Structures are given as structure tokens and as C-alpha cells.
């Protein structure tokens, strides 16, 4: 029986994808406004859970269930290339699921519940009979929640040692909605393949131009709501900063809409960066609410 190499296994888990949930986790920590000096073990556990465990599990599961399509479209990936032989792709996904559950249980019942929810979405995204990824509405929503909302919730819950404040939960939900638009931009690179294989991504359903406009609205509107909420919560300077970041994004969106397929990667490197910086600004804005320490 052959075994996968360490290099191939790491490639299967796609470390580059771990940044987004770990960033959202950091926003959750910041939003709680609590000192973390005595809780570094919990913080390290949360970073491990959101990135190298739950996110990595979703990547391994997705590659396993996409192995037949990847054998045609991306044969150099670890599973279709044979560098992850036999059923080892599935075994790694299952092992990482168990590790995620063990680590989350050690962090508390609330974190365990959030991890279970995230893992259910991760498997439902790729595995039959659900295969949420086959529909852009459901698949993008699942990814957005797992990459933004749940990690923010986990960070705030760990830092607070309690249910996160309503403001933190609200911001986590709003930025999850906005991330749905980011996920839509990621689908532009595979429109033809989606149409041939029956995957109903939003560009395949709506057309590239309509999907691009929809994605821009979905990214912009939640940020506008965040700005209004921060003003109502007495945080006008943070609101102004996010407003400035949003204004620059709108300028970039105009350039994106002129050629969505060609410029989607460019926008992900520019506009999406401004989006996640706004997340952090919003997290710091609410860190002093509800009597929390600055």
C-alpha cells in the first residue's frame, strides 16, 4: 500500500486558503475588546481550529469529491496526479474532521457547536447528496459563513468566554453576506467548465456581467449597513474610515465591471483587501462597547 508524501498532503490542505478564516477569527478576538495575554493557549487553539483544521478539512473534502472532474481539468492536483494515492484523500479529510472536533471540544461547548456547524457545511458543500457547490446561491453562502461569520463568532466567543455581544454577531453576519459577493467573483474563472458540467454558479446562471453587478452590490450594501450601525453606536470615526475604504472599493468596482472576467483576480487583490481591512476597523470600533476593556 502506498502512502502520500508530506508535501502532497500539505498541498491537498491548501494553506493559502487558511488566511481568510484566520483573519476573521482575529477580527472576532478584536471585537470582544478583552486582554488576551493570559489566554494565548486559547488563541493559538482558535487559530489552529479555524485555519489549519476546519478550513483545511473543507479543502481536502472538496478535492476528494472533485477528483474525477479535476482529472480532466486540473490533472496535476494531488489526487488525480496520484501523489495522494488510493482513498487517502478521503482518509485525510476524515482525520482532519476528527481532529477539528477534538480541538474544538477542548475549547468549550460553544466553540464545539460552531465547529460542528462549520464542518457540516464543509462536507455538504462538496459531498453528495447535497453538493451545495452545484448551486451558486447555496454554495457561496456556505463558504461565506465558514470563512467569515463562524470564525468571527469563534474569536469573539473565545475572548469573551461567553456568547458574543449582539454587535459582534451582527457584524459577523453582515460581513458573511458581503463575502457571498467575493465568492461569486471567484467563479468567473470557470464559467465554461461550469456550464458544461452542470454546475450552476452565479456567472453560469445570470451571465458574467449580471453576476458581476450582483456581486458588487452584495459586497457594498452590507458595508453601508455597517457604517450606519457604527454611527448609531457612537463610533463615527471608525464609520468614516470604513466609508473611505468603501468609496475606494466602488471606484475599483467600476473598473471591474468594464471587464469582469479579466479583472476579477485583480479586484480580489485590491478591493477584497480593502473589504477585510474594513472588517478589522469595524471589530476595533465595537471593542469598547458593552463595558469591554479597550
C-alpha positions in Angstrom: 0.0 0.0 0.0 1.4 3.4 -1.0 1.2 6.5 1.2 1.0 10.2 0.3 4.1 12.3 0.8 4.1 15.1 3.4 4.4 17.7 0.6 1.4 16.3 -1.3 -0.7 16.2 1.9 0.1 19.8 2.7 -0.8 20.8 -0.9 -4.1 19.0 -0.5 -4.9 21.0 2.6 -4.1 24.3 0.7 -2.5 26.6 3.4 -3.1 29.6 1.2 -6.8 29.4 1.8 -6.4 29.4 5.6 -5.7 33.2 5.8 -9.3 34.3 5.3 -10.9 32.4 8.3 -7.9 33.2 10.5 -8.3 36.9 9.7 -12.0 36.7 10.6 -11.0 34.9 13.8 -8.7 37.8 14.6 -11.5 40.2 14.0 -13.6 38.3 16.4 -10.9 38.5 19.0 -10.5 42.2 18.5 -14.3 42.8 18.6 -14.5 41.4 22.1 -12.1 44.0 23.5 -10.7 41.7 26.1 -7.0 41.4 27.1 -5.6 38.2 25.7 -2.2 38.0 27.4 -3.3 35.2 29.8 -5.2 33.3 27.1 -2.6 32.7 24.4 -3.2 28.9 24.5 -6.9 29.5 23.6 -5.9 32.0 20.9 -3.5 29.5 19.4 -6.1 26.8 19.6 -8.6 29.1 17.8 -6.2 29.9 15.0 -5.4 26.2 14.6 -9.1 25.4 14.5 -10.3 28.0 12.0 -7.4 27.7 9.5 -5.3 24.5 9.5 -8.1 22.3 10.7 -11.7 23.2 9.7 -10.7 25.2 6.5 -8.2 22.5 5.6 -10.8 19.8 6.1 -13.1 21.6 3.6 -10.3 21.7 1.1 -9.4 18.0 1.4 -13.1 17.0 1.2 -13.6 19.2 -1.9 -10.6 17.8 -3.7 -11.8 14.2 -3.0 -15.3 14.7 -4.3 -14.0 16.7 -7.3 -11.3 14.2 -8.2 -13.0 13.0 -11.4 -13.5 16.5 -12.7 -10.0 17.5 -11.7 -8.6 14.5 -13.6 -9.8 16.3 -16.7 -9.4 20.0 -15.9 -6.5 20.0 -13.3 -4.7 16.7 -13.6 -1.7 17.9 -11.7 -3.6 18.3 -8.4 -2.5 15.9 -5.6 -5.3 13.3 -6.0 -5.7 13.0 -9.8 -1.9 13.1 -10.3 -1.6 10.1 -8.0 0.5 11.9 -5.4 -2.3 11.3 -3.0 -2.9 7.6 -3.9 -6.0 5.4 -3.4 -8.5 6.7 -0.9 -6.0 8.7 1.1 -7.7 12.0 0.1 -10.9 10.8 1.9 -8.9 9.5 4.8 -7.2 12.8 5.3 -10.5 14.7 5.2 -12.0 12.4 7.7 -8.9 12.5 10.0 -8.9 16.3 9.9 -12.6 16.3 10.7 -12.0 14.3 13.9 -9.0 16.5 14.8 -11.2 19.6 14.4 -13.9 18.1 16.7 -11.3 17.2 19.3 -9.7 20.6 19.3 -13.0 22.5 19.3 -14.3 20.3 22.2 -11.2 21.3 24.2 -12.0 25.0 23.6 -15.5 24.8 25.1 -19.1 23.7 24.2 -19.9 26.9 22.3 -16.8 26.5 20.1 -17.6 22.8 19.6 -21.1 23.7 18.4 -19.7 26.3 16.0 -17.2 23.8 14.7 -19.8 21.1 14.1 -21.9 23.6 12.2 -18.9 24.6 10.1 -17.9 21.0 9.4 -21.4 20.1 8.3 -21.4 23.0 5.8 -17.9 22.0 4.7 -18.9 18.4 3.9 -22.4 19.5 2.5 -20.6 21.9 0.1 -18.7 19.1 -1.6 -20.3 15.7 -0.8 -23.4 14.1 -2.2 -26.3 14.1 -1.9 -26.2 17.9 -1.1 -23.2 19.2 -3.2 -24.1 22.8 -2.3 -21.3 23.9 -4.7 -23.5 22.9 -7.6 -25.7 26.0 -7.0 -24.0 29.4 -6.6 -26.6 30.7 -4.2 -26.2 27.9 -1.6 -22.6 27.1 -2.2 -21.3 30.6 -1.9 -23.4 31.2 1.2 -21.9 28.1 2.9 -18.4 29.3 2.1 -19.0 32.8 3.2 -20.4 31.7 6.5 -17.5 29.3 7.1 -14.8 31.8 6.0 -16.2 34.9 7.7 -19.1 34.6 10.1 -18.2 31.4 12.0 -14.5 32.3 12.6 -15.5 35.8 13.8 -18.1 34.2 16.2 -15.4 31.7 17.5 -12.9 34.5 18.1 -15.4 36.7 19.9 -16.7 33.7 22.0 -13.2 32.6 23.0 -12.1 36.1 24.0 -15.4 36.8 25.9 -15.7 33.3 27.4 -19.4 33.8 26.7 -21.9 34.3 24.0 -20.5 37.2 21.9 -22.2 40.6 22.1 -25.1 41.3 19.8 -23.0 43.9 17.9 -20.3 41.3 17.2 -22.8 38.7 15.9 -24.4 41.4 13.7 -21.1 42.4 12.1 -20.2 38.8 11.6 -23.4 38.2 9.8 -23.1 41.3 7.6 -19.6 40.6 6.5 -20.7 37.0 5.8 -23.3 38.4 3.4 -20.7 40.6 1.7 -18.4 37.6 1.3 -21.0 35.9 -0.8 -20.1 38.5 -3.5 -16.4 37.7 -3.1 -17.2 34.0 -3.7 -19.1 35.0 -6.8 -16.0 36.7 -8.2 -14.0 33.5 -7.7 -16.4 31.7 -10.1 -15.6 33.8 -13.1 -12.5 31.7 -13.9 -14.6 28.6 -14.6 -17.7 29.7 -16.4 -17.4 27.4 -19.4 -16.5 24.4 -17.3 -19.4 25.1 -15.0 -21.8 25.3 -18.0 -20.5 22.0 -19.4 -20.6 20.2 -16.1 -24.0 21.5 -15.0 -22.6 23.5 -12.0 -25.0 26.4 -11.6 -22.6 29.1 -10.4 -24.0 32.6 -10.4 -22.0 33.6 -13.6 -23.3 30.5 -15.3 -26.9 31.2 -14.1 -27.0 35.0 -14.5 -24.4 35.7 -17.1 -21.0 37.2 -16.3 -22.0 40.9 -16.5 -25.1 40.5 -14.3 -23.3 38.3 -11.8 -20.5 40.9 -11.6 -23.0 43.7 -10.9 -24.8 41.5 -8.3 -21.5 40.7 -6.6 -20.6 44.3 -6.3 -24.0 45.2 -4.7 -23.7 42.2 -2.3 -20.2 43.4 -1.2 -21.1 47.1 -0.9 -24.6 47.1 0.7 -23.5 45.2 4.0 -20.6 47.6 4.4 -23.1 50.5 4.1 -25.2 48.9 6.8 -22.1 48.5 9.0 -21.3 52.2 8.6 -24.8 53.2 9.6 -24.7 50.9 12.6 -21.4 52.2 13.8 -22.7 55.8 13.6 -25.7 54.7 15.7 -23.4 53.1 18.2 -21.4 56.2 18.6 -18.4 55.3 16.5 -18.3 58.0 13.8 -14.6 57.9 13.2 -14.5 54.2 12.5 -17.6 54.6 10.3 -15.8 57.3 8.3 -12.7 55.1 7.8 -14.9 52.2 6.6 -16.8 54.7 4.4 -13.5 55.8 2.8 -12.5 52.1 2.2 -15.9 51.5 0.6 -15.6 54.6 -1.6 -12.3 53.3 -3.0 -13.9 49.9 -3.5 -16.7 51.4 -5.5 -14.1 53.1 -7.8 -12.4 49.8 -8.2 -15.7 48.1 -8.8 -16.4 50.4 -11.8 -13.2 49.2 -13.4 -14.0 45.6 -12.6 -17.4 45.9 -14.3 -15.8 47.0 -17.5 -14.2 43.6 -17.9 -15.4 41.3 -15.1 -13.7 38.0 -16.2 -10.3 39.6 -16.9 -10.3 41.8 -13.8 -11.8 39.5 -11.1 -8.3 38.4 -9.9 -7.2 42.0 -9.9 -10.2 43.0 -7.8 -9.7 40.2 -5.4 -6.1 41.5 -4.8 -7.3 45.1 -4.4 -10.9 45.6 -3.5 -11.2 42.5 -1.3 -8.1 43.6 0.6 -9.9 46.9 1.4 -13.0 44.9 2.4 -11.1 42.8 5.0 -9.4 45.9 6.3 -12.8 47.4 6.9 -13.7 44.2 8.8 -10.8 44.8 11.2 -11.8 48.5 11.6 -15.3 47.5 12.5 -14.1 45.0 15.0 -12.0 47.6 16.8 -14.9 50.0 16.7 -17.1 47.8 18.8 -14.3 46.6 21.1 -15.1 49.3 23.7 -18.8 48.7 23.7 -20.7 46.9 26.5 -18.1 47.8 29.1 -15.3 45.9 27.5 -11.7 46.9 28.0 -10.1 48.8 25.2 
